[in-house]
Amino acid sequence: MPIPNIDKLLGMEAYATKLEGVGGVIKGAVEDFVVEEVLVDGSKATVDGEVPSRAIGATSQRQRFLLCVFVKRNWDTFIATKNVAKSLGIEQRHLQFAGIKDAKAITAQFITLENVALEDAIKANVLGVKLYPVGYVREMLSLFYLLGNSFTINVKNTKFSKTGVTEQIEQIFQEFKTVGGMPNFFGHQRFGTTRPITHLVGKALINGNFEEATMLFLAKPSVHEHPQSRQARQELQETHNFKYAYENFPKQLRFERIMLSYLAENPTDYVGAFQRLPPKLQALFVQAHQSYLFNRFLSGRMKSELPLDIAVEGDFIVAVERSGLPLTSVMKTVTDKNLSEVNAAVKAGKMRVALPILGIKQKISGHVMGEVESEILAEEGVEAEGLRFNVLSRVGRKGGLRTTVAPVMDFKLQNTSSIIEGKGIGATLSFKLLRGCYATVLLREIMKPQDPVTAGF
């Protein structure tokens, strides 16, 4: 099965399933991609604004943090939350969320507002955004509380008949079961699909090449972005005139304009320019490079025909919580002495095979998998002893582990639709994934698009 070039650029160099994909497109309209967040206590944020009672202990008694359901339509998470904070008259750091959601979608998630009263929160006025207060809580929201996300996705214009698309999707899902779940790649959104440069910026930051990182983020054009944006980037690439670029960059390139505004007055302070971005966005660059290396490791394992759900000597193994979440802080290395015991625990669902997210404290695997990883790092010009970090790449410096496969829960082909305007049959899928897992990775296996960009990824 041929792998699209953009997938290769992001480290996704293999498929776990061998059946032909159904093709089609996603995100033709924002209604085609619905994401609803689920917390560890089972509370669910729904796009219809239904407020769960007592989510993570929420109460009517006034406390420091107000928990809300935050519904957005066709908004980037960072920009939407910035506008909500502005509407409420608070600093953006006083609004916390647990996970970044898709932009071209309708999404519902939980947020906490610090020192904001319930009666004030309902006054937030941002087009395409709704706030539904749940109650007051003692602590701000964090990743600790997030279990995962439920998805309802329309795949339109498939290349199969109504019966054929049903059979193909069901057979592909059965293939997932034979490998223990879907391959746990970091999906296209982690890097950017129309302009996949986030991991390249991260690599430059790690290496201390701050000017290179700046020009990659601001001035590297893409054939898939809006012509006005592409032209503005090309002009900056040629002139390095930050003041002119600030005056001429499209208004929708908000984060670029934040950096350009600073560089117009401080044209050589690249570190200062990056530090004007939201901290979570700063972190994404370095984490994207770590994610890219992980994707390459996982691809290398698959191409070497090493199992994803069976441990081999030298592997890392992590524990699994009762909720299903991997507990990556509880790990062990597989040896010839504990191999049988470990694989019995993996088969029982108590442990999972994991690969390294490289960092200062996280080293590569051993034995055969370690050889695969070492070869990849040599190709990437990265030392196997780990990544270097500096003032702009401190986030995520420890590294960690990520499981090779992720469970797909409550998978259902809800319905298929008839041909509309001469185009192919559609299908509506619903499923749940644990936090940190990507719906587009599942869809990549089901659809196997020749061009992920035009397919809506």
C-alpha positions in Angstrom: 0.0 0.0 0.0 1.7 3.3 -1.1 2.3 5.8 1.7 1.5 9.5 0.9 4.5 11.8 0.9 3.1 14.0 3.6 2.7 11.0 5.9 6.4 10.1 5.3 7.4 13.7 6.1 5.6 13.3 9.5 7.2 9.9 10.3 4.2 7.8 9.4 5.8 5.3 7.0 3.6 2.2 7.4 0.0 1.0 7.8 -1.0 -1.6 10.4 -3.9 -2.8 8.3 -3.5 -4.4 4.8 -7.0 -4.0 3.3 -7.7 -1.3 0.8 -9.0 1.9 2.3 -12.5 3.3 1.5 -11.2 6.7 0.4 -13.4 9.7 0.8 -13.1 13.0 2.6 -13.6 14.3 6.1 -14.3 17.9 7.4 -16.2 18.9 4.3 -18.2 20.9 6.8 -17.6 21.6 10.4 -20.6 19.4 11.3 -18.8 16.4 9.8 -16.3 16.3 12.7 -17.7 16.4 16.3 -15.4 16.0 19.3 -16.8 15.6 22.9 -14.4 15.4 25.8 -14.7 12.8 28.6 -13.2 13.2 32.0 -11.8 10.3 34.2 -15.0 10.4 36.3 -17.1 9.7 33.2 -18.4 13.3 32.9 -18.8 14.2 29.2 -18.9 17.7 27.6 -21.5 17.6 24.8 -21.9 20.0 21.9 -25.6 20.5 22.8 -24.5 22.2 26.0 -26.0 19.6 28.4 -24.2 20.2 31.7 -23.1 17.1 33.6 -23.9 17.2 37.3 -21.1 17.3 39.8 -18.3 16.7 37.2 -15.0 16.3 39.2 -16.8 17.4 42.3 -18.2 20.7 41.0 -20.5 22.5 43.5 -22.6 25.6 43.7 -20.6 26.9 46.6 -18.2 29.7 45.4 -14.6 28.6 45.1 -11.5 29.8 43.2 -12.2 28.0 39.9 -15.3 27.8 37.9 -15.7 24.7 35.7 -17.5 25.2 32.4 -18.3 23.3 29.3 -16.7 25.1 26.4 -18.3 24.6 22.9 -16.6 26.0 19.9 -17.4 25.9 16.2 -14.7 26.2 13.6 -12.2 27.7 16.0 -8.5 27.1 16.9 -8.4 26.2 20.6 -5.7 28.8 21.5 -7.4 31.7 19.6 -10.9 30.8 20.9 -9.7 30.7 24.5 -7.8 33.9 24.1 -11.0 35.6 22.8 -13.1 34.2 25.6 -10.5 35.4 28.2 -10.6 38.9 26.6 -14.4 38.9 26.6 -14.4 38.1 30.3 -11.7 40.6 31.1 -9.2 38.1 32.4 -5.7 37.1 31.4 -5.4 34.0 29.2 -3.4 32.2 31.8 -6.5 32.3 34.1 -8.3 30.0 31.6 -7.2 26.4 31.6 -8.1 23.5 29.4 -6.9 19.9 29.4 -6.6 19.2 25.7 -6.3 20.9 22.3 -9.2 20.2 20.0 -9.5 20.2 16.2 -10.1 23.6 14.6 -12.3 22.7 11.7 -14.9 20.9 13.8 -17.6 21.3 16.4 -16.0 20.5 19.8 -17.0 20.4 23.4 -14.6 20.3 26.3 -14.2 21.4 29.9 -12.3 24.5 31.0 -11.7 26.2 34.3 -11.9 30.0 34.8 -9.9 31.4 37.8 -11.8 33.9 40.0 -14.7 34.3 37.7 -18.3 34.1 39.0 -20.9 31.9 37.3 -23.1 34.9 36.6 -20.2 36.6 34.8 -19.1 33.5 32.8 -22.5 33.3 31.0 -21.8 36.9 29.7 -18.9 35.8 27.5 -19.6 36.9 24.0 -17.6 35.3 21.2 -19.1 34.4 17.9 -19.1 30.6 17.4 -18.3 29.9 21.1 -20.6 29.0 24.0 -19.8 28.7 27.7 -22.0 26.5 29.9 -21.1 26.8 33.6 -21.0 23.5 35.6 -20.0 24.6 39.0 -17.1 25.6 41.2 -14.1 23.3 41.8 -11.0 23.5 44.1 -8.4 23.0 41.4 -7.8 24.2 37.9 -8.3 21.7 35.1 -5.3 19.7 33.9 -4.4 16.7 31.9 -4.8 14.6 35.1 -8.6 14.9 34.8 -8.8 14.0 31.1 -9.7 10.4 30.1 -10.2 10.9 26.3 -12.6 12.0 23.6 -15.7 10.7 21.8 -15.9 11.3 18.1 -18.7 11.4 15.6 -17.3 11.7 12.1 -18.8 11.8 8.6 -16.7 10.3 5.9 -18.1 11.4 2.6 -17.5 10.4 -1.1 -16.1 7.0 -0.5 -15.2 4.8 -3.5 -17.3 1.8 -2.4 -21.0 0.9 -2.8 -23.3 1.1 0.2 -22.8 -2.6 1.0 -19.1 -2.5 0.1 -18.2 0.5 2.4 -19.9 -1.2 5.4 -18.1 -4.5 4.8 -14.7 -2.8 4.2 -14.9 -0.7 7.3 -15.9 -3.6 9.5 -13.1 -5.8 8.1 -10.5 -3.1 8.6 -11.7 -2.7 12.2 -11.3 -6.5 12.7 -7.7 -6.1 11.5 -7.1 -3.7 14.3 -8.0 -6.4 16.8 -5.3 -8.7 15.4 -2.6 -6.1 16.2 -4.0 -5.1 19.5 -5.5 -1.7 18.5 -4.6 1.2 16.2 -1.0 2.2 15.8 -0.5 5.0 18.3 1.1 7.5 15.8 0.9 11.3 16.6 -1.5 12.5 13.9 -1.3 15.1 11.3 -2.7 17.9 13.5 0.4 17.6 15.7 2.5 18.9 12.9 0.1 20.8 10.7 -1.3 19.3 7.5 -1.4 22.3 5.1 2.0 23.5 6.4 3.7 20.7 8.3 6.6 22.6 9.8 6.0 22.5 13.6 8.5 19.6 14.1 11.1 21.3 11.9 10.8 24.5 14.1 11.2 22.3 17.2 14.3 20.7 15.8 15.8 24.1 15.1 14.9 25.3 18.6 16.5 22.3 20.2 19.7 22.9 18.3 19.7 26.5 19.3 19.2 27.8 15.8 16.7 30.4 16.8 16.9 32.5 13.6 16.3 29.3 11.5 13.3 28.4 13.8 11.9 31.9 13.4 12.1 31.9 9.6 10.7 28.4 9.3 7.6 29.4 11.4 7.1 32.8 9.7 8.4 32.5 6.2 8.3 28.9 5.0 5.4 28.9 2.5 3.2 25.9 1.5 1.4 25.3 -1.7 -1.7 24.2 0.3 -2.2 27.5 2.2 -4.1 30.6 1.1 -2.3 32.4 -1.8 -2.2 35.7 0.2 -0.5 33.9 3.1 2.0 32.1 0.8 2.9 35.4 -0.9 3.5 37.2 2.4 5.8 34.4 3.6 7.7 34.4 0.3 8.3 38.1 0.6 9.5 37.8 4.2 11.8 35.0 3.1 13.4 37.2 0.5 13.6 40.5 2.4 13.8 39.6 6.1 11.9 42.8 6.6 9.9 42.1 9.8 8.3 45.6 9.9 7.0 45.4 6.4 5.8 41.8 7.0 3.9 42.9 10.1 2.1 45.5 8.1 1.3 43.1 5.3 0.8 39.6 6.8 -2.9 38.5 6.7 -4.9 39.2 9.8 -5.8 35.5 10.3 -2.1 34.6 10.8 -2.4 35.8 14.4 0.5 34.1 16.0 2.9 35.0 13.2 1.8 38.6 13.6 2.4 38.5 17.4 6.0 37.5 16.6 6.4 40.0 13.8 5.1 42.9 15.9 8.0 42.2 18.4 10.6 41.6 15.6 9.7 44.8 13.9 11.2 46.6 16.9 13.7 43.9 18.0 14.8 42.3 14.7 17.5 40.1 16.1 15.8 39.0 19.3 14.4 35.7 18.0 14.1 34.2 21.5 12.1 37.2 22.7 9.8 36.8 19.7 9.0 33.2 20.5 8.4 34.0 24.1 5.6 36.3 23.1 3.6 33.2 22.0 1.3 31.4 24.5 3.4 28.9 26.6 1.4 25.9 25.4 2.1 26.9 21.8 5.8 27.3 22.6 5.9 23.8 24.0 4.2 22.4 20.9 7.2 23.0 18.7 9.7 20.9 20.7 7.0 18.3 21.5 6.3 18.0 17.8 9.9 17.1 17.0 9.8 14.5 19.8 6.6 13.2 18.3 8.1 13.0 14.8 10.9 10.9 16.2 8.4 8.6 18.0 6.5 8.2 14.7 9.7 7.2 13.0 10.4 4.7 15.7 6.9 3.2 15.5 7.2 3.0 11.7 10.6 1.4 12.0 9.1 -1.3 14.3 6.3 -2.0 11.9 8.5 -2.2 8.8 10.9 -4.5 10.8 7.8 -6.7 11.4 8.2 -6.6 15.1 4.9 -7.1 16.9 3.0 -4.1 18.3 1.2 -6.0 21.0 3.8 -8.5 22.0 7.0 -7.6 23.8 10.4 -8.6 22.7 13.7 -8.4 24.6 14.8 -4.8 25.0 11.3 -3.3 24.9 9.8 -0.9 27.4 6.6 -2.0 29.1 4.2 0.3 30.9 1.3 -0.5 33.3 -2.3 0.2 32.4 -4.7 1.9 34.9 -8.2 0.5 35.5 -9.6 3.3 33.3 -7.5 2.0 30.4 -5.0 4.9 30.5 -1.3 3.8 30.3 0.6 4.6 33.4 3.9 5.5 31.8 5.6 6.3 35.1 5.3 2.6 36.0 7.5 0.8 33.6 10.0 -1.9 33.2 12.5 -3.2 30.6 11.9 -6.6 29.0 14.7 -9.2 29.5 14.9 -12.8 28.6 14.1 -13.6 32.2 10.8 -11.7 32.5 9.7 -12.0 28.8 7.0 -14.7 29.5 5.7 -13.0 32.6 5.5 -9.6 30.8 3.7 -11.0 27.8 1.2 -12.7 30.0 0.4 -9.3 31.6 0.2 -7.7 28.1 -2.2 -10.3 26.9 -4.3 -9.7 30.1 -4.5 -6.0 29.3 -2.5 -5.1 32.4 0.6 -3.8 30.5 1.4 -2.4 27.0 4.5 -2.2 24.9 5.9 1.3 24.6 8.5 3.2 22.7 10.6 6.2 23.8 9.7 9.9 23.4 13.3 11.0 23.5 14.5 13.4 26.1 17.3 14.1 28.6 16.1 11.3 30.9 14.5 9.0 28.4 16.9 6.7 26.4 16.2 4.4 23.5 15.1 0.8 23.6 17.5 -2.1 23.8 18.4 -5.0 21.5 16.6 -5.3 18.2 14.3 -2.3 18.7 17.2 -0.2 20.0 19.1 -0.9 16.8 16.1 0.3 14.7 15.9 3.5 16.8 19.7 4.1 16.6 19.6 3.9 12.8 16.8 6.4 12.7 18.5 8.8 15.0 21.7 8.6 12.9 19.6 9.5 9.8 18.1 12.4 11.7 21.4 13.7 13.1 20.3 13.2 16.7 22.5 11.7 19.3 21.2 8.6 20.9 22.0 10.0 24.4 19.0 12.3 24.0 18.0 15.7 23.0 19.7 19.0 24.0 17.5 21.7 25.6 17.8 25.5 26.1 15.7 28.5 27.0 13.1 27.8 24.3 13.1 24.0 24.4 12.8 23.3 28.1 9.3 21.9 28.0 9.2 18.2 27.7 12.9 17.9 28.3 12.6 14.7 30.3 11.0 12.7 27.5 8.9 9.7 28.3 7.2 6.6 26.9 4.2 6.2 24.6 2.4 2.9 23.9 2.8 1.3 20.4 -1.0 0.7 20.1 -4.1 2.5 21.4 -7.5 0.9 22.1 -10.4 2.0 20.0 -13.6 1.9 22.2 -17.3 1.9 21.4 -16.5 1.8 17.6 -19.7 1.9 15.6 -20.6 2.4 11.9 -23.8 4.4 12.7 -25.1 4.6 9.2 -24.2 5.0 5.5 -25.7 7.6 3.2 -26.7 7.5 -0.4 -24.8 9.1 -3.3 -25.3 12.9 -3.4 -24.7 14.9 -6.6 -23.0 12.0 -8.3 -20.4 11.6 -5.5 -19.6 8.5 -3.5 -21.4 6.8 -0.5 -20.9 8.4 2.9 -20.5 6.7 6.3 -20.9 8.1 9.8 -18.5 6.6 12.4 -18.5 7.0 16.2 -15.8 5.9 18.6 -13.9 6.8 21.7 -10.1 7.2 22.1 -8.0 7.8 25.2 -6.3 11.2 25.7 -3.3 11.8 23.5 -4.6 9.6 20.7 -5.7 10.9 17.3 -8.9 10.2 15.4 -7.2 10.9 12.1 -4.8 8.0 12.8 -7.8 5.7 12.9 -9.3 7.3 9.8 -5.9 7.1 8.0 -6.1 3.3 8.2 -9.8 3.2 7.3 -9.6 5.6 4.4 -5.9 5.3 3.3 -6.2 8.6 1.4 -3.8 9.2 -1.5 -3.7 12.9 -0.6 -4.4 13.6 3.1 -4.6 17.3 2.5 -7.5 17.1 0.0 -9.1 14.4 2.1 -9.5 16.8 4.9 -6.8 15.6 7.3 
